[in-house]
Amino acid sequence: MASTGLQDMNQLTPDNGAVLDLRELLFLTAMQSEALERTMTIVTGAVHGKKVGGIGEMGLVGTTQPNCKPDFNSTNIATQEKEWDLGQWTVAEEICYKDLLDTIIRMSLRKGTDIADMTGGEYIDLIVEPLLAKAIEKMLWRLYWFGDKTALNASAGGIITDGIDTDLFKVADGFFKRLLAITAADPSRRTVINANTETTYASQKSAIRDAGVAMDIFESLIYDADMRLRQASDKVILCTQSMADALAIDVKRITGSDLQWESMFDGLISATKWNGQEILALPRWDEMIASFENNGTVVNKPHRAVFASIGTLWAGVESTNLLAQLKIWFSEDLQANRMLAKDFIGTLIWEDYLVQYAY
């Protein structure tokens, strides 16, 4: 029985002197849900198929009335209704103790008949469970932003890198797919990034850094947005690191000054202000775009920026927590340690005019 995703532990042998205690192992990557929530509004208790209704603004009022007795109008109040479309993700992992006998992990195993049961032990408690929880958080980044129920590999006419299982994206439609639908229905909600249409990796990278390009894009992103978005108290620009770098280069080139960035959530987000507008750079986007949407010649839309009200980007989850409960147990019959987590999630952009998408 092969362990799932644990083969790298074979590099940590008990006698190599590299690690003397499991508690000394460092987790190389740390995902924090606070970073995810900084880019969207989490809605717990969402239900698949449930309609969500809302009330908007009242129409125009206030007319001249020539008579003493006024004419009474029935001015409409705008309403809208959208529907949650949730899909279920499942994480199911299994560990067999025999796969770990030649590694440092053996030092933490029980003895005798109980050797197979690793629940409550150092390996699962200190290594597997925390890393699996972080992997699930990384999965949420992928699904909430890059999810696509009709995902296809590049060789099949889609955008997903060949060799990557498209089922990893098919749980639910993510924000990027919904933003594309909004800009297709209303082209005014799109700001064009010509560098994305270049035909090589190198030209895509260099074109975004040409003098004035990045500043023009960010200016257009802001000035072309709906006035209701520009007045929103929670408006923010979310962008790839490539866009942030290009803007920083442009600002330095033109003004001679550096943009001041604040690193947040262990570097998962960098924040700055430009022309009074908050900008959040998300290198996680760049990492996922390059990995997931690469056809071998170019990357699909490597440069992206979303100007939005955070309050209109809804990330739905059926449970009451962002991170579903992770269950871990030992199967006596199978003599294996199993881990399971599952939940229903989906996205919804509540008010289309509160987004402006540059790609």
C-alpha positions as CSV (number, residue, x, y, z in Angstrom):
1,M,0.0,0.0,0.0
2,A,1.6,3.3,-1.1
3,S,1.3,6.4,1.0
4,T,-0.3,9.3,-0.7
5,G,1.8,12.4,-1.0
6,L,4.3,11.2,1.6
7,Q,7.2,9.8,-0.5
8,D,9.5,12.8,0.3
9,M,9.7,11.6,3.9
10,N,12.1,8.8,2.7
11,Q,14.7,11.6,2.5
12,L,14.6,11.9,6.2
13,T,16.4,8.8,7.4
14,P,17.0,8.2,11.2
15,D,20.8,8.0,10.8
16,N,21.6,10.9,8.6
17,G,21.9,13.3,11.5
18,A,19.8,16.0,9.7
19,V,16.8,15.7,12.1
20,L,16.9,14.4,15.7
21,D,13.3,15.2,16.7
22,L,10.1,15.5,14.6
23,R,9.4,18.8,16.3
24,E,12.5,20.2,14.6
25,L,11.0,19.8,11.1
26,L,10.1,23.1,9.5
27,F,7.0,23.6,7.4
28,L,8.3,25.2,4.2
29,T,5.0,26.6,3.1
30,A,2.4,28.2,5.3
31,M,-1.1,29.0,4.0
32,Q,-3.3,31.1,6.2
33,S,-7.0,31.5,5.6
34,E,-6.8,35.1,6.7
35,A,-5.0,35.8,3.5
36,L,-7.7,34.2,1.4
37,E,-10.4,36.1,3.3
38,R,-8.5,39.4,2.5
39,T,-9.5,38.9,-1.2
40,M,-13.1,38.0,-0.9
41,T,-16.1,37.8,1.4
42,I,-16.7,34.4,3.0
43,V,-20.3,33.4,3.2
44,T,-20.8,30.4,5.5
45,G,-24.0,28.4,5.5
46,A,-24.5,28.7,1.8
47,V,-26.9,26.2,0.2
48,H,-26.7,24.9,-3.4
49,G,-29.7,26.1,-5.4
50,K,-30.7,28.7,-2.8
51,K,-31.8,32.0,-4.4
52,V,-30.4,35.1,-2.9
53,G,-32.4,38.3,-3.3
54,G,-31.5,41.9,-2.7
55,I,-32.8,45.4,-2.9
56,G,-30.9,48.1,-4.8
57,E,-31.6,51.8,-5.3
58,M,-34.9,53.5,-5.9
59,G,-35.4,55.2,-9.2
60,L,-35.3,58.9,-9.9
61,V,-37.5,61.1,-7.7
62,G,-38.2,64.8,-7.6
63,T,-40.2,66.5,-10.4
64,T,-41.8,69.9,-10.9
65,Q,-45.5,69.9,-9.9
66,P,-47.5,72.8,-11.4
67,N,-50.7,72.1,-9.4
68,C,-51.4,72.4,-5.6
69,K,-52.5,68.8,-5.6
70,P,-49.3,66.8,-6.5
71,D,-49.3,63.8,-8.8
72,F,-48.1,60.7,-6.9
73,N,-45.6,58.5,-8.7
74,S,-44.9,54.8,-8.2
75,T,-41.1,54.9,-8.6
76,N,-39.6,51.4,-8.9
77,I,-37.0,50.0,-6.5
78,A,-34.4,47.9,-8.1
79,T,-34.2,44.3,-7.1
80,Q,-32.1,41.4,-8.2
81,E,-31.8,37.6,-7.5
82,K,-28.9,35.3,-7.9
83,E,-28.5,31.6,-7.0
84,W,-25.8,29.6,-5.3
85,D,-24.1,27.0,-7.5
86,L,-22.1,24.9,-5.1
87,G,-20.0,21.8,-5.8
88,Q,-18.5,19.3,-3.4
89,W,-14.7,18.8,-2.9
90,T,-13.3,15.8,-1.2
91,V,-9.9,15.1,0.3
92,A,-9.3,11.5,1.2
93,E,-5.8,10.4,2.2
94,E,-4.3,7.1,3.6
95,I,-1.1,6.2,5.4
96,C,0.4,2.8,5.9
97,Y,3.1,2.5,8.6
98,K,5.2,0.1,6.5
99,D,6.0,2.9,4.0
100,L,7.7,4.8,6.8
101,L,9.8,2.1,8.5
102,D,13.0,3.2,6.7
103,T,12.6,6.9,7.7
104,I,13.0,9.0,10.8
105,I,9.3,8.6,11.3
106,R,9.9,5.1,12.7
107,M,11.2,6.7,15.9
108,S,7.7,8.0,16.7
109,L,5.7,4.8,15.9
110,R,4.1,2.7,18.5
111,K,5.5,-0.8,19.2
112,G,4.2,-4.3,18.7
113,T,0.7,-4.9,17.5
114,D,-0.2,-1.2,17.7
115,I,2.6,-0.1,15.4
116,A,0.1,0.4,12.5
117,D,-2.0,2.9,14.5
118,M,-0.5,6.3,14.0
119,T,-3.4,8.4,15.3
120,G,-2.5,10.6,18.2
121,G,1.2,10.2,17.4
122,E,3.7,12.8,16.6
123,Y,3.9,12.1,12.9
124,I,0.1,12.7,12.2
125,D,-0.4,15.4,14.9
126,L,2.7,17.5,14.2
127,I,3.3,16.9,10.5
128,V,0.5,15.3,8.5
129,E,-2.5,17.1,10.0
130,P,-1.0,20.7,9.9
131,L,0.3,20.2,6.3
132,L,-2.9,18.6,5.1
133,A,-4.9,21.5,6.6
134,K,-2.6,24.0,4.7
135,A,-2.9,21.9,1.5
136,I,-6.7,22.2,1.8
137,E,-6.4,26.0,2.2
138,K,-4.3,26.1,-0.9
139,M,-7.0,24.1,-2.7
140,L,-9.5,26.7,-1.7
141,W,-7.3,29.4,-3.5
142,R,-7.4,27.2,-6.6
143,L,-11.1,26.5,-6.5
144,Y,-12.4,29.9,-5.5
145,W,-10.3,31.8,-8.1
146,F,-9.5,29.2,-10.9
147,G,-12.4,26.8,-10.6
148,D,-14.1,25.9,-13.9
149,K,-16.8,23.2,-14.1
150,T,-16.0,22.7,-17.8
151,A,-12.2,22.7,-17.5
152,L,-10.2,21.1,-20.3
153,N,-6.5,20.5,-20.9
154,A,-4.7,22.7,-23.5
155,S,-4.4,19.7,-25.9
156,A,-8.2,19.4,-25.8
157,G,-8.9,23.0,-26.5
158,G,-8.9,24.3,-23.0
159,I,-6.4,26.2,-20.9
160,I,-5.4,23.7,-18.2
161,T,-1.8,22.6,-18.5
162,D,-1.5,19.2,-20.1
163,G,-0.8,16.5,-17.5
164,I,-2.8,18.2,-14.8
165,D,-6.1,16.5,-13.8
166,T,-8.9,18.8,-14.8
167,D,-11.1,17.3,-12.0
168,L,-9.0,19.5,-9.7
169,F,-10.9,22.5,-11.1
170,K,-14.4,21.1,-11.7
171,V,-15.9,21.4,-8.3
172,A,-17.3,24.9,-9.0
173,D,-16.9,28.0,-11.2
174,G,-14.4,30.4,-9.6
175,F,-14.2,34.1,-9.7
176,F,-12.0,34.4,-12.8
177,K,-14.5,32.4,-14.8
178,R,-17.4,34.6,-13.5
179,L,-15.4,37.8,-14.3
180,L,-14.9,36.6,-17.9
181,A,-18.7,36.1,-18.1
182,I,-19.3,39.6,-16.8
183,T,-16.9,41.2,-19.3
184,A,-18.3,39.2,-22.1
185,A,-21.8,40.5,-21.3
186,D,-20.6,44.0,-20.7
187,P,-17.2,44.8,-22.4
188,S,-17.0,48.1,-20.5
189,R,-16.1,46.1,-17.4
190,R,-12.9,45.0,-19.1
191,T,-9.6,46.8,-19.2
192,V,-7.3,45.3,-21.9
193,I,-3.8,44.1,-21.2
194,N,-2.1,43.7,-24.6
195,A,1.0,42.0,-23.1
196,N,-1.1,38.9,-22.4
197,T,-1.5,38.3,-26.2
198,E,2.3,38.1,-26.8
199,T,3.4,34.7,-28.3
200,T,6.3,33.7,-26.1
201,Y,7.0,33.6,-22.4
202,A,9.8,36.1,-22.8
203,S,7.7,38.6,-24.8
204,Q,4.7,38.3,-22.3
205,K,7.1,39.1,-19.5
206,S,8.9,42.0,-21.2
207,A,5.9,43.7,-22.8
208,I,4.2,44.4,-19.5
209,R,7.4,46.2,-18.4
210,D,7.6,48.6,-21.3
211,A,7.7,52.2,-20.3
212,G,4.2,53.5,-19.3
213,V,2.4,50.3,-19.9
214,A,1.6,49.3,-16.3
215,M,0.7,52.8,-15.2
216,D,-1.7,53.1,-18.1
217,I,-3.4,49.8,-17.2
218,F,-3.8,50.7,-13.6
219,E,-5.1,54.2,-14.5
220,S,-7.6,52.7,-17.0
221,L,-8.7,50.1,-14.5
222,I,-9.6,52.8,-12.0
223,Y,-11.0,55.5,-14.3
224,D,-13.0,53.1,-16.5
225,A,-14.7,51.5,-13.5
226,D,-18.3,52.2,-12.6
227,M,-18.6,55.3,-10.4
228,R,-20.4,53.2,-7.8
229,L,-17.3,51.0,-7.5
230,R,-15.0,54.1,-7.3
231,Q,-17.1,55.3,-4.4
232,A,-17.2,51.9,-2.5
233,S,-15.6,52.0,0.9
234,D,-14.1,48.5,0.5
235,K,-12.7,48.9,-3.0
236,V,-9.3,47.3,-3.7
237,I,-7.2,46.3,-6.6
238,L,-6.1,42.7,-6.5
239,C,-3.3,41.9,-9.0
240,T,-0.7,39.4,-10.0
241,Q,2.9,40.0,-8.8
242,S,3.9,40.6,-12.4
243,M,1.5,43.6,-12.5
244,A,2.7,44.9,-9.2
245,D,6.4,44.6,-10.3
246,A,5.6,46.4,-13.6
247,L,3.9,49.2,-11.8
248,A,6.8,49.5,-9.3
249,I,9.2,49.7,-12.3
250,D,7.1,52.3,-14.0
251,V,6.8,54.5,-10.9
252,K,10.5,54.3,-10.2
253,R,11.3,55.1,-13.9
254,I,9.0,58.2,-14.0
255,T,9.1,59.6,-10.4
256,G,12.5,58.3,-9.2
257,S,10.7,57.0,-6.0
258,D,10.0,53.5,-4.9
259,L,6.5,52.2,-4.1
260,Q,6.3,51.2,-0.4
261,W,5.1,47.7,0.0
262,E,3.9,46.0,3.2
263,S,4.4,42.2,3.4
264,M,1.4,40.4,4.9
265,F,0.6,36.8,5.9
266,D,4.2,35.6,5.5
267,G,4.5,37.1,2.0
268,L,1.3,35.7,0.6
269,I,0.1,39.3,0.0
270,S,2.0,42.6,-0.5
271,A,0.1,45.8,0.0
272,T,0.7,49.4,-1.2
273,K,-1.1,52.5,-2.2
274,W,-0.8,54.2,-5.5
275,N,-2.7,57.4,-6.4
276,G,-4.7,56.9,-3.1
277,Q,-5.9,53.4,-4.1
278,E,-4.9,50.3,-2.2
279,I,-3.3,47.6,-4.3
280,L,-2.7,44.0,-3.1
281,A,-0.2,41.9,-5.0
282,L,-1.0,38.2,-4.9
283,P,2.1,36.1,-6.0
284,R,-0.1,33.0,-5.3
285,W,-2.0,33.9,-8.5
286,D,1.3,34.0,-10.5
287,E,2.3,30.7,-9.1
288,M,-1.0,29.0,-10.0
289,I,-1.4,30.7,-13.4
290,A,2.1,29.5,-14.5
291,S,1.5,26.0,-13.1
292,F,-2.1,25.5,-14.1
293,E,-2.6,27.5,-17.3
294,N,0.5,26.9,-19.4
295,N,0.3,25.4,-22.9
296,G,4.0,25.0,-23.4
297,T,4.4,28.2,-25.4
298,V,2.7,30.9,-23.4
299,V,0.9,31.3,-20.2
300,N,-2.8,32.1,-20.2
301,K,-3.3,35.7,-19.1
302,P,-0.2,35.9,-16.9
303,H,-1.0,39.5,-16.0
304,R,-4.3,40.2,-14.3
305,A,-5.8,42.8,-12.0
306,V,-9.3,42.9,-10.4
307,F,-10.6,46.2,-9.2
308,A,-13.6,45.3,-7.0
309,S,-15.6,45.8,-3.9
310,I,-14.6,43.0,-1.6
311,G,-18.2,42.9,-0.5
312,T,-19.4,41.8,-3.9
313,L,-17.0,38.8,-4.3
314,W,-18.9,36.1,-2.4
315,A,-17.1,32.8,-1.6
316,G,-19.8,30.4,-0.3
317,V,-19.2,27.4,1.9
318,E,-21.9,25.2,3.2
319,S,-20.3,24.5,6.6
320,T,-20.0,27.2,9.3
321,N,-16.2,27.3,9.0
322,L,-13.9,28.3,6.1
323,L,-11.9,25.1,6.6
324,A,-13.9,22.0,6.9
325,Q,-13.4,19.6,9.8
326,L,-10.6,17.1,9.1
327,K,-11.4,13.6,10.4
328,I,-8.5,11.2,11.1
329,W,-9.0,7.6,12.2
330,F,-7.3,4.2,12.2
331,S,-9.0,1.3,10.3
332,E,-8.5,-1.9,12.2
333,D,-9.6,-4.0,9.2
334,L,-7.4,-2.2,6.7
335,Q,-4.6,-1.5,9.2
336,A,-4.3,1.9,7.7
337,N,-4.6,5.5,8.9
338,R,-7.2,7.5,7.0
339,M,-7.9,11.2,6.7
340,L,-11.1,12.7,5.2
341,A,-12.5,16.2,4.7
342,K,-15.3,17.4,2.4
343,D,-17.5,20.4,1.9
344,F,-19.6,22.2,-0.6
345,I,-18.3,25.5,-2.0
346,G,-19.0,28.0,-4.8
347,T,-18.6,31.6,-5.8
348,L,-21.0,34.4,-6.6
349,I,-20.4,38.0,-7.8
350,W,-23.3,39.9,-6.2
351,E,-23.2,43.2,-8.2
352,D,-21.6,43.1,-11.6
353,Y,-21.0,46.8,-11.7
354,L,-18.8,46.6,-8.7
355,V,-16.0,44.9,-10.6
356,Q,-13.5,45.9,-13.3
357,Y,-11.3,43.2,-14.7
358,A,-8.0,43.8,-16.5
359,Y,-6.6,40.9,-18.6
